[in-house]
Amino acid sequence: MFDLQEARAQLGRCEYRKGNIEVALYVSEGIDIAAVTPKIKVTISRAGERQRYDAPPISVNAISLLLEAIFLKAKSLQSLEA
């Protein structure tokens, strides 16, 4: 599930950088923000803990990609409204 979300975030970033705002917005629409938000919160809350042997639900890199996708989605909507 997260691989698909990450792939959409990567593709959205590439399309946004190329100037394909509509395509970037279309790709980012497929990211289920509500589904990944709880896992992002758990991962961030565990970041300060020292001896945790179980893996976080989502990698920090994936969190970064998804947050960037949310930002780019907002920027895409903003530029389409202007």
Backbone as ProteinMPNN parsed JSONL, in Angstrom:
{"seq_chain_A": "MFDLQEARAQLGRCEYRKGNIEVALYVSEGIDIAAVTPKIKVTISRAGERQRYDAPPISVNAISLLLEAIFLKAKSLQSLEA", "coords_chain_A": {"N_chain_A": [[0.827, -1.193, 0.0], [1.884, 1.262, 0.861], [3.948, 1.497, -0.923], [2.675, 2.101, -3.317], [1.572, 4.572, -2.623], [3.906, 6.019, -2.183], [5.029, 5.881, -4.738], [3.163, 7.35, -6.205], [3.553, 9.82, -4.993], [6.196, 10.374, -5.765], [5.918, 10.448, -8.588], [4.083, 12.533, -8.833], [5.645, 14.64, -7.883], [7.651, 14.76, -9.864], [6.108, 15.419, -12.141], [5.066, 17.879, -11.338], [7.385, 19.416, -11.174], [8.066, 19.46, -13.863], [6.186, 21.126, -14.776], [3.697, 20.249, -15.373], [0.986, 20.749, -14.126], [-1.729, 19.934, -13.946], [-1.542, 17.163, -14.334], [0.086, 16.467, -12.18], [-1.636, 17.089, -10.092], [-3.714, 15.292, -10.622], [-2.403, 12.815, -10.234], [-1.703, 13.044, -7.53], [-4.18, 13.0, -6.358], [-4.784, 10.364, -5.955], [-3.518, 9.603, -3.633], [-4.037, 8.387, -0.485], [-4.555, 10.206, 2.025], [-5.789, 10.169, 4.531], [-5.499, 7.516, 5.288], [-2.743, 7.165, 5.647], [-2.007, 9.001, 7.562], [-2.316, 8.238, 10.423], [-0.207, 6.345, 10.649], [1.997, 7.895, 10.023], [1.986, 9.618, 12.216], [2.533, 7.796, 14.317], [5.109, 6.907, 13.623], [6.586, 9.312, 13.756], [6.237, 9.941, 16.456], [7.649, 7.891, 17.645], [10.22, 8.474, 16.99], [11.951, 9.724, 18.8], [12.469, 7.82, 20.707], [14.812, 5.575, 22.108], [15.657, 2.695, 22.329], [14.18, 0.823, 20.42], [13.031, -2.001, 18.99], [11.275, -2.936, 17.113], [10.259, -2.329, 13.779], [9.455, 0.886, 12.383], [6.124, 1.881, 11.348], [6.172, 3.177, 8.902], [8.636, 4.49, 6.72], [10.956, 7.189, 7.338], [11.757, 8.492, 5.056], [9.596, 7.92, 3.36], [7.617, 9.316, 4.704], [8.528, 11.922, 4.333], [8.284, 12.13, 1.529], [5.482, 11.858, 1.243], [4.5, 14.049, 2.701], [5.577, 16.094, 1.164], [4.148, 15.609, -1.165], [1.561, 16.279, -0.351], [1.919, 19.007, 0.079], [2.627, 19.836, -2.545], [0.29, 19.204, -3.841], [-1.462, 21.052, -2.737], [-0.213, 23.402, -3.68], [-0.555, 23.008, -6.428], [-3.346, 23.101, -6.69], [-3.704, 25.716, -5.888], [-2.379, 27.143, -7.935], [-3.95, 26.472, -10.114], [-6.338, 27.691, -9.511], [-5.742, 30.344, -9.693]], "CA_chain_A": [[0.0, 0.0, 0.0], [2.718, 2.46, 0.94], [4.738, 1.606, -2.146], [1.843, 2.81, -4.286], [1.477, 5.958, -2.169], [5.213, 6.626, -2.438], [5.186, 6.015, -6.187], [2.33, 8.482, -6.612], [4.21, 11.037, -4.513], [7.356, 10.605, -6.64], [5.442, 10.841, -9.911], [3.509, 13.868, -8.691], [6.763, 15.585, -7.764], [8.269, 14.9, -11.195], [5.198, 16.137, -13.035], [4.989, 19.264, -10.867], [8.633, 20.081, -11.57], [8.025, 19.653, -15.311], [5.181, 22.135, -15.086], [2.427, 19.59, -15.681], [0.23, 20.935, -12.889], [-2.936, 19.116, -13.96], [-1.138, 15.766, -14.159], [0.547, 16.344, -10.797], [-2.828, 17.083, -9.248], [-4.414, 14.03, -10.867], [-1.644, 11.746, -9.587], [-1.759, 13.198, -6.075], [-5.534, 12.687, -5.895], [-4.815, 8.952, -5.583], [-2.862, 9.372, -2.344], [-5.025, 8.328, 0.59], [-3.942, 10.92, 3.149], [-6.418, 9.713, 5.775], [-4.982, 6.191, 5.638], [-1.338, 7.207, 6.054], [-1.799, 9.94, 8.669], [-2.021, 7.588, 11.708], [1.112, 5.713, 10.612], [2.966, 8.988, 10.086], [2.015, 10.076, 13.609], [3.218, 6.782, 15.128], [6.529, 6.934, 13.281], [7.181, 10.538, 14.29], [6.256, 9.878, 17.92], [8.679, 6.933, 18.044], [11.534, 8.928, 16.536], [12.79, 10.09, 19.93], [12.734, 6.672, 21.571], [16.136, 5.031, 21.81], [15.78, 1.26, 22.103], [12.958, 0.28, 19.828], [13.494, -3.047, 18.087], [10.336, -3.151, 16.017], [10.388, -1.331, 12.712], [8.35, 1.849, 12.329], [5.131, 1.525, 10.337], [6.483, 3.82, 7.62], [9.974, 5.072, 6.813], [11.043, 8.649, 7.383], [11.8, 8.918, 3.657], [8.221, 7.874, 2.856], [6.912, 10.44, 5.332], [8.969, 13.126, 3.63], [7.655, 12.131, 0.206], [4.044, 12.073, 1.353], [4.271, 15.441, 3.101], [5.853, 16.915, -0.013], [3.019, 15.423, -2.086], [0.448, 17.084, 0.168], [2.268, 20.398, -0.203], [2.537, 20.076, -3.985], [-1.13, 19.164, -4.196], [-1.999, 22.366, -2.368], [0.337, 24.38, -4.621], [-1.193, 22.774, -7.724], [-4.701, 23.648, -6.602], [-3.558, 27.165, -5.811], [-2.023, 27.692, -9.245], [-5.071, 26.282, -11.035], [-7.386, 28.646, -9.15], [-5.297, 31.706, -10.032]], "C_chain_A": [[0.872, 1.259, 0.0], [3.596, 2.615, -0.289], [3.966, 2.368, -3.214], [1.737, 4.289, -3.919], [2.787, 6.694, -2.461], [5.435, 6.849, -3.933], [4.369, 7.196, -6.708], [2.976, 9.799, -6.188], [5.402, 11.388, -5.404], [6.923, 11.11, -8.013], [4.84, 12.245, -9.881], [4.581, 14.937, -8.609], [7.41, 15.834, -9.124], [7.389, 15.715, -12.132], [5.077, 17.607, -12.633], [6.225, 20.041, -11.309], [8.704, 20.334, -13.071], [7.024, 20.724, -15.716], [3.834, 21.56, -15.47], [1.538, 19.591, -14.439], [-0.995, 20.027, -12.836], [-2.617, 17.644, -13.719], [-0.675, 15.536, -12.725], [-0.635, 16.274, -9.842], [-3.581, 15.771, -9.393], [-3.72, 12.873, -10.146], [-1.777, 11.835, -8.072], [-3.153, 12.944, -5.515], [-5.628, 11.239, -5.419], [-4.151, 8.636, -4.26], [-3.91, 9.462, -1.245], [-4.409, 8.91, 1.862], [-4.495, 10.433, 4.48], [-5.867, 8.361, 6.225], [-3.548, 6.249, 6.16], [-1.084, 8.107, 7.26], [-1.533, 9.252, 10.004], [-0.634, 6.952, 11.741], [2.227, 6.758, 10.644], [3.108, 9.461, 11.528], [2.77, 9.1, 14.498], [4.715, 6.824, 14.871], [7.216, 8.16, 13.865], [7.255, 10.485, 15.81], [7.318, 8.914, 18.426], [10.087, 7.417, 17.723], [12.47, 9.247, 17.695], [13.139, 8.936, 20.844], [14.019, 5.979, 21.135], [16.11, 3.549, 21.426], [14.45, 0.669, 21.66], [13.388, -0.747, 18.789], [12.521, -3.33, 16.949], [10.434, -1.998, 15.024], [9.215, -0.362, 12.745], [7.377, 1.465, 11.217], [5.434, 2.093, 8.95], [7.842, 4.51, 7.771], [9.912, 6.598, 6.825], [11.097, 9.208, 5.961], [10.393, 8.942, 3.058], [7.398, 9.017, 3.435], [7.257, 11.736, 4.609], [8.308, 13.237, 2.258], [6.171, 12.457, 0.282], [3.715, 13.5, 1.782], [4.547, 16.394, 1.942], [4.707, 16.805, -1.019], [1.81, 16.238, -1.647], [0.692, 18.556, -0.141], [2.111, 20.715, -1.69], [1.092, 20.026, -4.475], [-1.777, 20.51, -3.891], [-1.503, 23.445, -3.332], [-0.3, 24.235, -6.005], [-2.596, 23.35, -7.745], [-4.668, 25.169, -6.609], [-3.268, 27.76, -7.189], [-3.145, 27.51, -10.264], [-6.206, 27.264, -10.763], [-7.028, 30.062, -9.585], [-5.484, 32.046, -11.482]], "O_chain_A": [[0.63, 2.196, -0.76], [3.953, 3.733, -0.661], [4.537, 3.188, -3.932], [1.803, 5.156, -4.789], [2.783, 7.835, -2.922], [5.966, 7.881, -4.342], [4.839, 7.953, -7.558], [2.95, 10.778, -6.934], [5.599, 12.55, -5.757], [7.483, 12.073, -8.538], [5.06, 13.044, -10.791], [4.445, 16.011, -9.195], [7.682, 16.977, -9.49], [7.875, 16.601, -12.835], [4.996, 18.482, -13.495], [6.125, 21.181, -11.761], [9.325, 21.302, -13.511], [7.015, 21.175, -16.861], [2.926, 22.299, -15.851], [1.362, 18.563, -13.786], [-1.273, 19.419, -11.803], [-3.333, 16.959, -12.988], [-1.011, 14.517, -12.122], [-0.631, 15.488, -8.895], [-4.037, 15.201, -8.402], [-4.381, 12.046, -9.518], [-1.946, 10.816, -7.403], [-3.297, 12.697, -4.318], [-6.46, 10.92, -4.57], [-4.215, 7.494, -3.804], [-4.584, 10.481, -1.094], [-3.818, 8.19, 2.667], [-3.75, 10.298, 5.451], [-5.78, 8.098, 7.424], [-3.177, 5.459, 7.028], [-0.047, 7.985, 7.912], [-0.589, 9.647, 10.688], [0.045, 7.016, 12.766], [3.283, 6.522, 11.231], [4.221, 9.679, 12.008], [3.562, 9.519, 15.342], [5.506, 6.782, 15.814], [8.314, 8.054, 14.412], [8.239, 10.939, 16.394], [7.838, 9.097, 19.526], [11.057, 6.801, 18.163], [13.679, 9.054, 17.572], [14.031, 9.067, 21.682], [14.279, 5.818, 19.943], [16.5, 3.191, 20.315], [13.708, 0.092, 22.454], [14.044, -0.396, 17.808], [12.907, -3.904, 15.931], [10.662, -0.847, 15.398], [8.101, -0.749, 13.099], [7.761, 0.8, 10.255], [4.995, 1.541, 7.941], [8.154, 5.049, 8.833], [8.938, 7.203, 6.377], [10.546, 10.275, 5.691], [10.039, 9.873, 2.334], [6.579, 9.615, 2.738], [6.378, 12.545, 4.313], [7.832, 14.305, 1.874], [5.66, 13.24, -0.519], [2.759, 14.095, 1.283], [3.837, 17.383, 1.761], [4.338, 17.794, -1.652], [1.115, 16.821, -2.479], [-0.217, 19.266, -0.572], [1.533, 21.739, -2.053], [0.724, 20.729, -5.416], [-2.545, 21.038, -4.695], [-2.277, 24.303, -3.755], [-0.554, 25.234, -6.677], [-2.989, 24.01, -8.707], [-5.492, 25.822, -7.248], [-3.855, 28.776, -7.561], [-3.274, 28.316, -11.185], [-6.949, 27.628, -11.674], [-7.913, 30.885, -9.818], [-5.154, 33.154, -11.904]]}, "name": "protein", "num_of_chains": 1, "seq": "MFDLQEARAQLGRCEYRKGNIEVALYVSEGIDIAAVTPKIKVTISRAGERQRYDAPPISVNAISLLLEAIFLKAKSLQSLEA"}
